[in-house]
Amino acid sequence: MNSTLLEHHNPIPKMQSIKVNITIYGKLAEIGGGKHIAILDLEIPPSSTLGDLLEDLKIPMDETSFIFLNAVLCDVPGLSVVHDESLKEGAHIGIFSTGYMWPYQYRDGMPMSDPLVKAMKRYGAMHHSYKGLEDNSDETKKSF
């Protein structure tokens, strides 16, 4: 059978994509071509997770502070939870560099992703930083 005819009857489906919007703040904005802020509109595979996106953009997790997905807090400085949140068409992701902090009084009651909620249960209340908690003994962790 002629290959052209085969392609006509059995077209190879084009990979679908979804569009997402990413805003990167602070020093990390350089990754997106900005100086202080970078706004990117990207097309990505529909099966992508937040973790896939962060990896594809080569965002160093140790240089992030807060990460939001559609106004839901997904990560905080030093915690670096596993980001298995699925991305949907039109998702907005906000990524803040470590130099950007969020006043504590605004954190209470903030919607959080399931992975972050689980991590918070493990470490207790929200802290300024979680760096070093993995290395500390259970007694030290209780003092936080």
N, CA, C and O atoms as a MOPAC input file, in Angstrom:
PM7 MOZYME 1SCF
protein

 N      0.84700 1    -1.18200 1     0.00000 1
 C      0.00000 1     0.00000 1     0.00000 1
 C      0.88600 1     1.23700 1     0.00000 1
 O      1.92500 1     1.27100 1     0.65900 1
 N      0.47700 1     2.21900 1    -0.72300 1
 C      1.18700 1     3.47600 1    -0.83900 1
 C      1.21500 1     4.16400 1     0.53500 1
 O      0.19000 1     4.24700 1     1.21200 1
 N      2.39500 1     4.65400 1     0.94100 1
 C      2.50700 1     5.26300 1     2.27200 1
 C      1.65300 1     6.51700 1     2.39100 1
 O      1.14300 1     6.81500 1     3.47100 1
 N      1.49100 1     7.25700 1     1.29600 1
 C      0.65300 1     8.45500 1     1.33800 1
 C     -0.79500 1     8.07800 1     1.61500 1
 O     -1.48100 1     8.74300 1     2.39000 1
 N     -1.25100 1     7.01700 1     0.98300 1
 C     -2.61600 1     6.54900 1     1.19300 1
 C     -2.80400 1     6.07300 1     2.63200 1
 O     -3.83700 1     6.33800 1     3.24800 1
 N     -1.79600 1     5.36500 1     3.17100 1
 C     -1.85700 1     4.87900 1     4.54400 1
 C     -1.98000 1     6.05100 1     5.52300 1
 O     -2.77300 1     6.01100 1     6.46400 1
 N     -1.18400 1     7.09000 1     5.28200 1
 C     -1.24500 1     8.26200 1     6.15800 1
 C     -2.59800 1     8.96500 1     6.05700 1
 O     -3.09900 1     9.51600 1     7.03800 1
 N     -3.18100 1     8.93800 1     4.85700 1
 C     -4.47800 1     9.59000 1     4.66600 1
 C     -5.58100 1     8.87100 1     5.45100 1
 O     -6.46000 1     9.51500 1     6.02400 1
 N     -5.53200 1     7.54900 1     5.47300 1
 C     -6.56700 1     6.77900 1     6.17000 1
 C     -6.29100 1     6.62900 1     7.66400 1
 O     -7.22000 1     6.46200 1     8.45400 1
 N     -5.04200 1     6.68600 1     8.04600 1
 C     -4.65800 1     6.53100 1     9.45400 1
 C     -3.76700 1     7.69500 1     9.86700 1
 O     -2.58500 1     7.49800 1    10.14500 1
 N     -4.31500 1     8.89600 1     9.91000 1
 C     -3.45900 1    10.03900 1    10.24900 1
 C     -2.88900 1     9.88700 1    11.66100 1
 O     -3.56400 1     9.41700 1    12.57800 1
 N     -1.64200 1    10.29400 1    11.80400 1
 C     -1.01200 1    10.27700 1    13.11800 1
 C     -1.53500 1    11.48200 1    13.87300 1
 O     -1.36100 1    12.61700 1    13.42700 1
 N     -2.17600 1    11.25100 1    15.01300 1
 C     -2.74600 1    12.39600 1    15.73800 1
 C     -1.64500 1    13.32000 1    16.23900 1
 O     -0.61600 1    12.87500 1    16.74700 1
 N     -1.88500 1    14.60200 1    16.08500 1
 C     -0.93600 1    15.57300 1    16.60400 1
 C     -1.07600 1    15.61300 1    18.12200 1
 O     -2.17100 1    15.47900 1    18.66800 1
 N      0.05800 1    15.79900 1    18.78500 1
 C      0.03400 1    15.86500 1    20.24800 1
 C     -0.74000 1    17.10300 1    20.68200 1
 O     -0.42600 1    18.21400 1    20.25500 1
 N     -1.71900 1    16.92100 1    21.50200 1
 C     -2.47000 1    18.05600 1    22.01700 1
 C     -1.64200 1    18.75300 1    23.07400 1
 O     -0.71800 1    18.17100 1    23.64300 1
 N     -1.97600 1    19.98600 1    23.32800 1
 C     -1.27900 1    20.73100 1    24.37100 1
 C     -2.28400 1    21.59100 1    25.11500 1
 O     -3.40400 1    21.82100 1    24.66000 1
 N     -1.84300 1    22.05600 1    26.27200 1
 C     -2.62800 1    23.00600 1    27.04400 1
 C     -1.79600 1    24.27000 1    27.21700 1
 O     -0.56700 1    24.22900 1    27.16100 1
 N     -2.46900 1    25.37800 1    27.42400 1
 C     -1.77700 1    26.64300 1    27.62400 1
 C     -1.80200 1    26.98300 1    29.11200 1
 O     -2.84200 1    26.90400 1    29.76500 1
 N     -0.63200 1    27.36200 1    29.63300 1
 C     -0.51700 1    27.79100 1    31.02600 1
 C      0.22800 1    29.11800 1    31.06500 1
 O      0.96600 1    29.46200 1    30.14200 1
 N      0.02200 1    29.85000 1    32.14400 1
 C      0.67200 1    31.13600 1    32.35400 1
 C      1.54100 1    31.03000 1    33.59500 1
 O      1.08300 1    30.57900 1    34.64400 1
 N      2.79000 1    31.44400 1    33.47600 1
 C      3.72900 1    31.39500 1    34.59700 1
 C      4.25700 1    32.79800 1    34.84100 1
 O      4.64900 1    33.49100 1    33.90200 1
 N      4.26800 1    33.21400 1    36.09000 1
 C      4.90200 1    34.47100 1    36.47100 1
 C      6.00100 1    34.12300 1    37.46300 1
 O      5.76100 1    33.47500 1    38.48200 1
 N      7.22100 1    34.57000 1    37.14000 1
 C      8.38600 1    34.27800 1    37.98100 1
 C      8.89800 1    35.60900 1    38.52900 1
 O      9.11300 1    36.56200 1    37.78000 1
 N      9.08700 1    35.65800 1    39.84300 1
 C      9.48100 1    36.89000 1    40.51900 1
 C     10.88600 1    36.78100 1    41.09300 1
 O     11.32400 1    35.71000 1    41.51400 1
 N     11.58400 1    37.91900 1    41.10000 1
 C     12.90100 1    37.98400 1    41.71600 1
 C     13.99500 1    37.47500 1    40.79900 1
 O     13.84600 1    37.47400 1    39.57600 1
 N     15.08200 1    37.04800 1    41.39100 1
 C     16.25400 1    36.61700 1    40.63200 1
 C     15.93300 1    35.49100 1    39.64600 1
 O     16.52500 1    35.42600 1    38.56900 1
 N     15.00600 1    34.61100 1    40.00600 1
 C     14.63700 1    33.51100 1    39.11000 1
 C     13.99300 1    34.00000 1    37.81700 1
 O     13.89000 1    33.23400 1    36.85800 1
 N     13.55400 1    35.26700 1    37.76900 1
 C     12.93200 1    35.80400 1    36.55900 1
 C     13.88300 1    35.74300 1    35.36500 1
 O     13.44500 1    35.71300 1    34.21500 1
 N     15.16600 1    35.72500 1    35.64300 1
 C     16.15600 1    35.62700 1    34.56700 1
 C     15.93700 1    34.36300 1    33.73300 1
 O     16.21000 1    34.35600 1    32.53200 1
 N     15.44800 1    33.30000 1    34.36200 1
 C     15.17800 1    32.04400 1    33.64600 1
 C     14.15100 1    32.27900 1    32.55000 1
 O     14.22100 1    31.66000 1    31.48800 1
 N     13.20100 1    33.16500 1    32.80100 1
 C     12.15200 1    33.46700 1    31.83200 1
 C     12.44100 1    34.69000 1    30.98000 1
 O     11.56900 1    35.15300 1    30.24400 1
 N     13.66200 1    35.22300 1    31.07000 1
 C     14.04000 1    36.35900 1    30.24500 1
 C     13.75900 1    37.71400 1    30.85700 1
 O     13.91000 1    38.73400 1    30.18400 1
 N     13.35300 1    37.75300 1    32.11700 1
 C     13.07100 1    39.02200 1    32.78200 1
 C     14.19100 1    39.44300 1    33.71300 1
 O     15.14200 1    38.69400 1    33.93800 1
 N     14.07100 1    40.64300 1    34.25100 1
 C     15.05100 1    41.11700 1    35.22400 1
 C     14.52500 1    40.92100 1    36.64500 1
 O     15.21600 1    40.35600 1    37.49200 1
 N     13.30000 1    41.38900 1    36.90600 1
 C     12.68000 1    41.23300 1    38.22100 1
 C     11.42100 1    40.38300 1    38.15200 1
 O     11.05300 1    39.71000 1    39.11500 1
 N     10.76400 1    40.42400 1    36.99000 1
 C      9.54200 1    39.64100 1    36.76700 1
 C      9.59400 1    39.08900 1    35.34700 1
 O      9.98700 1    39.78600 1    34.41100 1
 N      9.19700 1    37.84500 1    35.20100 1
 C      9.06300 1    37.23600 1    33.86900 1
 C      7.67800 1    36.62000 1    33.77800 1
 O      7.25000 1    35.90000 1    34.68100 1
 N      6.98400 1    36.90200 1    32.69300 1
 C      5.66100 1    36.32500 1    32.46500 1
 C      5.75200 1    35.47500 1    31.20100 1
 O      6.10200 1    35.96100 1    30.12600 1
 N      5.43000 1    34.20300 1    31.35900 1
 C      5.53300 1    33.25900 1    30.24800 1
 C      4.18200 1    32.62700 1    29.98100 1
 O      3.49800 1    32.20100 1    30.91100 1
 N      3.79400 1    32.56500 1    28.72600 1
 C      2.62600 1    31.81000 1    28.30300 1
 C      3.16600 1    30.62000 1    27.51600 1
 O      3.74700 1    30.79400 1    26.44500 1
 N      2.97700 1    29.42500 1    28.04100 1
 C      3.56000 1    28.23000 1    27.43800 1
 C      2.49400 1    27.22600 1    27.03100 1
 O      1.41400 1    27.16800 1    27.61900 1
 N      2.81500 1    26.44500 1    26.02600 1
 C      2.00800 1    25.29100 1    25.66000 1
 C      2.77400 1    24.06100 1    26.12100 1
 O      3.94600 1    23.88300 1    25.79000 1
 N      2.10100 1    23.22100 1    26.88500 1
 C      2.73300 1    22.03600 1    27.46700 1
 C      1.84500 1    20.81700 1    27.22400 1
 O      0.66400 1    20.97100 1    26.91300 1
 N      2.39500 1    19.60900 1    27.36200 1
 C      1.57000 1    18.40500 1    27.21900 1
 C      0.45100 1    18.37900 1    28.26200 1
 O      0.66100 1    18.81800 1    29.39200 1
 N     -0.72700 1    17.87600 1    27.90600 1
 C     -1.86700 1    17.88900 1    28.83200 1
 C     -1.67500 1    17.02000 1    30.07200 1
 O     -2.41100 1    17.18300 1    31.04600 1
 N     -0.72700 1    16.12100 1    30.06400 1
 C     -0.49400 1    15.25900 1    31.22600 1
 C      0.53900 1    15.84900 1    32.18800 1
 O      0.95900 1    15.17300 1    33.12600 1
 N      0.95100 1    17.08900 1    31.97100 1
 C      2.01000 1    17.70800 1    32.77600 1
 C      1.56200 1    17.98200 1    34.19900 1
 O      0.39900 1    18.28400 1    34.46600 1
 N      2.52800 1    17.86500 1    35.10700 1
 C      2.31700 1    18.23400 1    36.50900 1
 C      3.10600 1    19.50200 1    36.80400 1
 O      3.93100 1    19.93400 1    35.99900 1
 N      2.84800 1    20.08600 1    37.95200 1
 C      3.62000 1    21.24700 1    38.37300 1
 C      5.10000 1    20.88000 1    38.46100 1
 O      5.95800 1    21.67100 1    38.06700 1
 N      5.40200 1    19.69800 1    38.96900 1
 C      6.79300 1    19.24200 1    39.05500 1
 C      7.45300 1    19.14000 1    37.69200 1
 O      8.61300 1    19.51800 1    37.53400 1
 N      6.71900 1    18.62900 1    36.69800 1
 C      7.25500 1    18.55300 1    35.33400 1
 C      7.62000 1    19.94700 1    34.82500 1
 O      8.68600 1    20.15000 1    34.24400 1
 N      6.72500 1    20.89500 1    35.05300 1
 C      6.94800 1    22.26100 1    34.58200 1
 C      8.18600 1    22.86900 1    35.25000 1
 O      9.02700 1    23.46500 1    34.57700 1
 N      8.29300 1    22.71800 1    36.55800 1
 C      9.44200 1    23.27000 1    37.27900 1
 C     10.74100 1    22.64400 1    36.77600 1
 O     11.75200 1    23.33100 1    36.63000 1
 N     10.70800 1    21.35000 1    36.51600 1
 C     11.89000 1    20.65200 1    36.00400 1
 C     12.22400 1    21.12200 1    34.58700 1
 O     13.38700 1    21.38700 1    34.28100 1
 N     11.21500 1    21.22700 1    33.72500 1
 C     11.44000 1    21.66600 1    32.34600 1
 C     11.99900 1    23.08700 1    32.28000 1
 O     12.82900 1    23.39600 1    31.42500 1
 N     11.54200 1    23.94500 1    33.18400 1
 C     12.04000 1    25.32300 1    33.22900 1
 C     13.39600 1    25.42100 1    33.93500 1
 O     14.02200 1    26.48000 1    33.96000 1
 N     13.83200 1    24.30200 1    34.50200 1
 C     15.10800 1    24.25200 1    35.25700 1
 C     15.09700 1    25.23300 1    36.42900 1
 O     16.06200 1    25.95900 1    36.66600 1
 N     13.97500 1    25.23400 1    37.15700 1
 C     13.84300 1    26.07600 1    38.35000 1
 C     14.53200 1    25.35500 1    39.50600 1
 O     14.07700 1    24.28400 1    39.90800 1
 N     15.61800 1    25.91200 1    40.05500 1
 C     16.28600 1    25.27000 1    41.19400 1
 C     15.44100 1    25.42700 1    42.46300 1
 O     15.23000 1    26.54300 1    42.93900 1
 N     14.96500 1    24.31800 1    43.00000 1
 C     14.05800 1    24.36200 1    44.14900 1
 C     14.67700 1    25.04400 1    45.35900 1
 O     13.95400 1    25.64800 1    46.15000 1
 N     15.98100 1    24.96600 1    45.52600 1
 C     16.59900 1    25.61500 1    46.68100 1
 C     16.64000 1    27.13900 1    46.53300 1
 O     17.03600 1    27.83800 1    47.46500 1
 N     16.23400 1    27.65600 1    45.37600 1
 C     16.18700 1    29.10000 1    45.17000 1
 C     14.75400 1    29.63400 1    45.10600 1
 O     14.54100 1    30.80900 1    44.80700 1
 N     13.76700 1    28.76400 1    45.39000 1
 C     12.37700 1    29.21800 1    45.39500 1
 C     11.92400 1    29.49700 1    46.82100 1
 O     12.43600 1    28.91300 1    47.77600 1
 N     10.96600 1    30.39300 1    46.94800 1
 C     10.36400 1    30.59500 1    48.26700 1
 C      8.93300 1    30.08200 1    48.21100 1
 O      8.65300 1    29.00800 1    48.74400 1
 N      8.02800 1    30.81000 1    47.58800 1
 C      6.63300 1    30.38900 1    47.52000 1
 C      6.27200 1    30.02500 1    46.08700 1
 O      6.69300 1    30.68900 1    45.14000 1
 N      5.49200 1    28.96900 1    45.94000 1
 C      4.98700 1    28.55900 1    44.63600 1
 C      3.47900 1    28.41900 1    44.75700 1
 O      2.97200 1    27.75100 1    45.65800 1
 N      2.77900 1    29.05300 1    43.84400 1
 C      1.32000 1    29.02000 1    43.81700 1
 C      0.84200 1    28.39700 1    42.51200 1
 O      1.47200 1    28.56600 1    41.46800 1
 N     -0.26600 1    27.68000 1    42.57500 1
 C     -0.95300 1    27.17400 1    41.40200 1
 C     -2.40900 1    27.61000 1    41.52300 1
 O     -3.13000 1    27.14200 1    42.40500 1
 N     -2.83700 1    28.49600 1    40.65100 1
 C     -4.19900 1    29.03200 1    40.68600 1
 C     -4.57500 1    29.55900 1    42.06900 1
 O     -5.64000 1    29.24100 1    42.59800 1
 N     -3.68900 1    30.36700 1    42.64400 1
 C     -3.88700 1    31.00800 1    43.95300 1
 C     -3.92500 1    30.02400 1    45.11400 1
 O     -4.37300 1    30.37400 1    46.20600 1
 N     -3.46200 1    28.79800 1    44.89300 1
 C     -3.34000 1    27.79600 1    45.95500 1
 C     -1.85000 1    27.63700 1    46.25800 1
 O     -1.05200 1    27.35400 1    45.36500 1
 N     -1.49100 1    27.81900 1    47.51400 1
 C     -0.10000 1    27.69100 1    47.92800 1
 C      0.34300 1    26.23600 1    47.80600 1
 O     -0.28300 1    25.33800 1    48.36800 1
 N      1.43600 1    26.01000 1    47.06200 1
 C      1.92500 1    24.64800 1    46.82300 1
 C      3.28300 1    24.37700 1    47.44400 1
 O      3.65800 1    23.21700 1    47.61200 1
 N      4.02800 1    25.41500 1    47.78900 1
 C      5.33200 1    25.20500 1    48.41500 1
 C      5.73400 1    26.45400 1    49.16700 1
 O      5.29700 1    27.56000 1    48.84900 1
 N      6.57900 1    26.25900 1    50.17700 1
 C      7.09000 1    27.34000 1    51.00200 1
 C      8.60700 1    27.20300 1    51.08400 1
 O      9.14700 1    26.14300 1    50.76800 1
 N      9.30400 1    28.26700 1    51.50800 1
 C     10.76800 1    28.23400 1    51.51600 1
 C     11.34200 1    27.04200 1    52.27800 1
 O     11.01100 1    26.80500 1    53.43900 1
 N     12.20400 1    26.30500 1    51.59500 1
 C     12.92900 1    25.22000 1    52.23500 1
 C     12.20200 1    23.90200 1    52.36000 1
 O     12.82100 1    22.91100 1    52.74500 1
 N     10.92200 1    23.84200 1    52.05400 1
 C     10.18000 1    22.59400 1    52.23200 1
 C     10.27800 1    21.70700 1    50.99700 1
 O     10.51300 1    20.50500 1    51.12600 1
 N     10.10600 1    22.26200 1    49.81900 1
 C     10.23400 1    21.54900 1    48.54100 1
 C      9.48300 1    20.22800 1    48.53000 1
 O     10.09100 1    19.16000 1    48.47000 1
 N      8.17200 1    20.30400 1    48.58800 1
 C      7.34100 1    19.10700 1    48.53700 1
 C      7.32800 1    18.54400 1    47.11700 1
 O      7.73600 1    19.22400 1    46.17500 1
 N      6.86100 1    17.30700 1    46.96200 1
 C      6.72300 1    16.69700 1    45.64700 1
 C      5.54800 1    17.36300 1    44.95600 1
 O      4.45600 1    17.44600 1    45.51800 1
 N      5.76800 1    17.83500 1    43.74600 1
 C      4.72700 1    18.58100 1    43.02600 1
 C      4.06700 1    17.69100 1    41.98500 1
 O      4.45700 1    17.68700 1    40.81700 1
 N      3.06100 1    16.93700 1    42.42100 1
 C      2.35600 1    16.05600 1    41.50100 1
 C      0.98700 1    16.61700 1    41.11600 1
 O      0.12600 1    15.89500 1    40.61300 1
 N      0.80100 1    17.91400 1    41.36100 1
 C     -0.45600 1    18.55700 1    41.00900 1
 C     -0.58400 1    18.62500 1    39.48900 1
 O      0.33000 1    19.10100 1    38.81500 1
 N     -1.69500 1    18.16000 1    38.94700 1
 C     -1.92800 1    18.19800 1    37.49700 1
 C     -2.19800 1    19.62400 1    37.05000 1
 O     -2.88500 1    20.38400 1    37.73100 1
 N     -1.65000 1    19.97300 1    35.90000 1
 C     -1.91200 1    21.28800 1    35.32600 1
 C     -3.04100 1    21.17800 1    34.31600 1
 O     -3.10800 1    20.22000 1    33.54700 1
 N     -3.90800 1    22.14600 1    34.32400 1
 C     -5.06600 1    22.18800 1    33.43000 1
 C     -4.96400 1    23.40300 1    32.51900 1
 O     -4.18900 1    24.32400 1    32.77600 1
 N     -5.75300 1    23.39300 1    31.45600 1
 C     -5.80600 1    24.52200 1    30.52700 1
 C     -6.05800 1    25.81200 1    31.30300 1
 O     -6.96400 1    25.88900 1    32.13300 1
 N     -5.23100 1    26.83500 1    31.01300 1
 C     -5.40900 1    28.14300 1    31.63100 1
 C     -4.83000 1    28.28500 1    33.02500 1
 O     -5.03600 1    29.31300 1    33.66900 1
 N     -4.10600 1    27.27200 1    33.51300 1
 C     -3.53100 1    27.34700 1    34.86000 1
 C     -2.57800 1    28.53600 1    34.96500 1
 O     -1.89600 1    28.89300 1    34.00400 1
 N     -2.54800 1    29.13800 1    36.14800 1
 C     -1.59600 1    30.21800 1    36.43200 1
 C     -0.68500 1    29.76200 1    37.55400 1
 O     -1.14700 1    29.34400 1    38.61600 1
 N      0.61300 1    29.84600 1    37.30900 1
 C      1.61900 1    29.42900 1    38.28100 1
 C      2.42400 1    30.66500 1    38.66800 1
 O      2.88600 1    31.40600 1    37.80100 1
 N      2.58900 1    30.88200 1    39.95800 1
 C      3.42400 1    31.96500 1    40.46600 1
 C      4.60800 1    31.36800 1    41.19800 1
 O      4.43500 1    30.54500 1    42.09700 1
 N      5.81600 1    31.77900 1    40.81800 1
 C      7.04500 1    31.24400 1    41.42300 1
 C      7.84600 1    32.42900 1    41.95500 1
 O      8.18500 1    33.34500 1    41.20600 1
 N      8.14400 1    32.40500 1    43.24900 1
 C      8.87800 1    33.48900 1    43.89200 1
 C     10.28100 1    33.03300 1    44.26700 1
 O     10.47400 1    31.92200 1    44.76200 1
 N     11.26400 1    33.90900 1    44.02300 1
 C     12.64800 1    33.65000 1    44.42800 1
 C     12.76700 1    33.75800 1    45.93900 1
 O     11.88700 1    34.31400 1    46.59500 1
 N     13.84000 1    33.23500 1    46.48700 1
 C     14.02400 1    33.23200 1    47.94100 1
 C     14.05300 1    34.62800 1    48.54400 1
 O     13.75000 1    34.77500 1    49.72800 1
 N     14.39400 1    35.62800 1    47.80500 1
 C     14.41900 1    36.98500 1    48.34100 1
 C     13.03700 1    37.56000 1    48.59200 1
 O     12.90600 1    38.60800 1    49.22500 1
 N     12.01500 1    36.89100 1    48.10700 1
 C     10.64400 1    37.36200 1    48.26700 1
 C      9.96300 1    36.58500 1    49.38100 1
 O      9.77200 1    35.37200 1    49.28300 1
 N      9.60700 1    37.28300 1    50.41800 1
 C      8.92000 1    36.65200 1    51.54600 1
 C      7.47900 1    37.12800 1    51.57400 1
 O      7.11800 1    38.13400 1    50.96200 1
 N      6.68500 1    36.39000 1    52.28600 1
 C      5.25300 1    36.66300 1    52.37400 1
 C      4.92900 1    36.89800 1    53.83400 1
 O      5.15100 1    35.99800 1    54.64500 1
 N      4.41600 1    38.05700 1    54.21200 1
 C      4.16000 1    38.35000 1    55.62700 1
 C      3.33900 1    37.25400 1    56.31100 1
 O      2.32700 1    36.79500 1    55.78200 1
 N      3.78800 1    36.85500 1    57.47400 1
 C      3.18300 1    35.74200 1    58.19400 1
 C      1.68400 1    35.93300 1    58.42100 1
 O      0.91500 1    34.97700 1    58.32200 1
 N      1.26500 1    37.16200 1    58.72500 1
 C     -0.14100 1    37.38600 1    59.06000 1
 C     -1.07700 1    37.06300 1    57.89900 1
 O     -2.27500 1    36.88500 1    58.12000 1
 N     -0.57100 1    36.98000 1    56.67000 1
 C     -1.40800 1    36.65400 1    55.52500 1
 C     -1.42300 1    35.15700 1    55.20500 1
 O     -2.17200 1    34.72200 1    54.33000 1
 N     -0.62400 1    34.38400 1    55.89000 1
 C     -0.49800 1    32.95800 1    55.57300 1
 C     -1.62100 1    32.11700 1    56.14700 1
 O     -2.03500 1    31.14500 1    55.51400 1
 N     -2.12700 1    32.45500 1    57.31800 1
 C     -3.17200 1    31.65700 1    57.94400 1
 C     -4.42200 1    31.63800 1    57.08000 1
 O     -4.87700 1    32.68000 1    56.60800 1
 N     -4.96900 1    30.46000 1    56.87900 1
 C     -6.18400 1    30.31200 1    56.11300 1
 C     -5.97600 1    30.27000 1    54.60500 1
 O     -6.94500 1    30.16700 1    53.85200 1
 N     -4.74400 1    30.34800 1    54.15900 1
 C     -4.45700 1    30.30200 1    52.72300 1
 C     -4.74300 1    28.90900 1    52.19000 1
 O     -4.31200 1    27.93200 1    52.80200 1
 N     -5.45500 1    28.77800 1    51.06900 1
 C     -5.66500 1    27.44400 1    50.48600 1
 C     -4.31600 1    26.81600 1    50.13000 1
 O     -3.45400 1    27.47600 1    49.55000 1
 N     -4.13800 1    25.54700 1    50.47800 1
 C     -2.88300 1    24.84700 1    50.21900 1
 C     -3.14100 1    23.55800 1    49.44800 1
 O     -4.20100 1    22.94500 1    49.57400 1
 N     -2.15900 1    23.16000 1    48.65100 1
 C     -2.25500 1    21.90900 1    47.89600 1
 C     -2.20100 1    20.72100 1    48.86200 1
 O     -1.68900 1    20.84400 1    49.97400 1
 N     -2.72500 1    19.58200 1    48.43500 1
 C     -2.69800 1    18.37900 1    49.27600 1
 C     -1.27700 1    17.98600 1    49.69500 1
 O     -1.05900 1    17.68300 1    50.86800 1
 N     -0.29200 1    17.98000 1    48.76200 1
 C      1.06500 1    17.63300 1    49.20800 1
 C      1.60800 1    18.58400 1    50.26400 1
 O      2.31700 1    18.15700 1    51.17600 1
 N      1.27900 1    19.88000 1    50.15200 1
 C      1.75900 1    20.83800 1    51.14800 1
 C      1.05300 1    20.63400 1    52.47700 1
 O      1.68500 1    20.73700 1    53.52800 1
 N     -0.23000 1    20.35000 1    52.45600 1
 C     -0.97600 1    20.08000 1    53.69100 1
 C     -0.34300 1    18.89100 1    54.42600 1
 O     -0.16400 1    18.94000 1    55.64300 1
 N     -0.00900 1    17.83100 1    53.69400 1
 C      0.62900 1    16.65300 1    54.31600 1
 C      1.97800 1    17.01400 1    54.92400 1
 O      2.30800 1    16.57100 1    56.02400 1
 N      2.76100 1    17.82300 1    54.20200 1
 C      4.06800 1    18.23100 1    54.72600 1
 C      3.90400 1    19.10100 1    55.96800 1
 O      4.66900 1    18.96800 1    56.92300 1
 N      2.91500 1    19.98700 1    55.96100 1
 C      2.67800 1    20.84900 1    57.12600 1
 C      2.27100 1    20.03200 1    58.34700 1
 O      2.65400 1    20.35200 1    59.47200 1
 N      1.50000 1    18.98400 1    58.12200 1
 C      1.12300 1    18.11500 1    59.24100 1
 C      2.35500 1    17.45400 1    59.83700 1
 O      2.43200 1    17.23100 1    61.04500 1
 N      3.30400 1    17.14600 1    58.98800 1
 C      4.53700 1    16.49600 1    59.45300 1
 C      5.39500 1    17.45300 1    60.27900 1
 O      5.96900 1    17.05600 1    61.29300 1
 N      5.48400 1    18.73200 1    59.84200 1
 C      6.36900 1    19.68600 1    60.49800 1
 C      5.66900 1    20.65800 1    61.43700 1
 O      6.33200 1    21.43500 1    62.12400 1
 N      4.35800 1    20.62800 1    61.47900 1
 C      3.64300 1    21.52800 1    62.36700 1
 C      3.28300 1    22.82600 1    61.68000 1
 O      3.12400 1    22.86600 1    60.46000 1
 N      3.15400 1    23.88100 1    62.45200 1
 C      2.72000 1    25.17800 1    61.92700 1
 C      3.68700 1    25.70300 1    60.88000 1
 O      4.81100 1    25.21700 1    60.75200 1
 N      3.23600 1    26.70100 1    60.13600 1
 C      4.08500 1    27.29000 1    59.11500 1
 C      5.26300 1    27.99800 1    59.76700 1
 O      5.10900 1    28.73500 1    60.74100 1
 N      6.44500 1    27.75600 1    59.20500 1
 C      7.68600 1    28.34500 1    59.71700 1
 C      8.25300 1    29.30900 1    58.69200 1
 O      7.85600 1    29.30700 1    57.52700 1
 N      9.18200 1    30.12500 1    59.14000 1
 C      9.88000 1    31.02100 1    58.22300 1
 C     10.72100 1    30.21200 1    57.24200 1
 O     10.83800 1    30.57600 1    56.07200 1
 N     11.30700 1    29.11100 1    57.72000 1
 C     12.13000 1    28.25200 1    56.87500 1
 C     12.07500 1    26.82900 1    57.41300 1
 O     11.89200 1    26.61200 1    58.61100 1
 N     12.23300 1    25.87400 1    56.52300 1
 C     12.23100 1    24.46600 1    56.90900 1
 C     13.60200 1    23.84600 1    56.70400 1
 O     13.77500 1    22.64100 1    56.89200 1
 N     14.56700 1    24.65100 1    56.32500 1
 C     15.91100 1    24.14600 1    56.07200 1
 C     16.47300 1    23.53200 1    57.34500 1
 O     16.40500 1    24.12600 1    58.42100 1
 N     17.02600 1    22.34200 1    57.20700 1
 C     17.66600 1    21.67400 1    58.32400 1
 C     16.73900 1    20.82400 1    59.16200 1
 O     17.22400 1    20.07500 1    60.01000 1
 N     15.42900 1    20.89600 1    58.97500 1
 C     14.52600 1    20.09300 1    59.80200 1
 C     14.71500 1    18.59900 1    59.56800 1
 O     14.54500 1    17.81000 1    60.49700 1
 N     15.06300 1    18.19600 1    58.35400 1
 C     15.28300 1    16.77300 1    58.06400 1
 C     16.46600 1    16.24400 1    58.86000 1
 O     16.49100 1    15.07500 1    59.24300 1
 N     17.45500 1    17.11600 1    59.11100 1
 C     18.66700 1    16.69200 1    59.79600 1
 C     18.53600 1    16.71600 1    61.31500 1
 O     19.35300 1    16.11500 1    62.01300 1
 N     17.53300 1    17.39300 1    61.82700 1
 C     17.38000 1    17.54300 1    63.27500 1
 C     16.69900 1    16.33200 1    63.88800 1
 O     15.98200 1    15.58700 1    63.21900 1
 N     16.94000 1    16.16300 1    65.15000 1
 C     16.29000 1    15.07500 1    65.87600 1
 C     14.82000 1    15.39700 1    66.09900 1
 O     14.39200 1    16.53000 1    65.87900 1
 N     14.04400 1    14.40800 1    66.53300 1
 C     12.62100 1    14.62900 1    66.81200 1
 C     12.43800 1    15.68600 1    67.89900 1
 O     11.48200 1    16.46000 1    67.85400 1
 N     13.34600 1    15.72500 1    68.87500 1
 C     13.22900 1    16.72200 1    69.94600 1
 C     13.34600 1    18.13400 1    69.39600 1
 O     12.58700 1    19.02400 1    69.78100 1
 N     14.31500 1    18.33900 1    68.48000 1
 C     14.50600 1    19.66400 1    67.90400 1
 C     13.29400 1    20.04600 1    67.08500 1
 O     12.86700 1    21.20000 1    67.12800 1
 N     12.72300 1    19.10800 1    66.33500 1
 C     11.56500 1    19.40600 1    65.49700 1
 C     10.37300 1    19.82200 1    66.34600 1
 O      9.55900 1    20.63900 1    65.91300 1
 N     10.26100 1    19.26700 1    67.55700 1
 C      9.12800 1    19.60500 1    68.43100 1
 C      9.19600 1    21.07100 1    68.86400 1
 O      8.16700 1    21.68100 1    69.15600 1
 N     10.40800 1    21.63600 1    68.90700 1
 C     10.53900 1    23.00400 1    69.38400 1
 C     10.05900 1    24.00800 1    68.34300 1
 O      9.84000 1    25.17500 1    68.66800 1
 N      9.89200 1    23.57000 1    67.09500 1
 C      9.40200 1    24.47700 1    66.05600 1
 C      7.94200 1    24.57200 1    66.19600 1
 O      7.29300 1    25.28200 1    65.42900 1

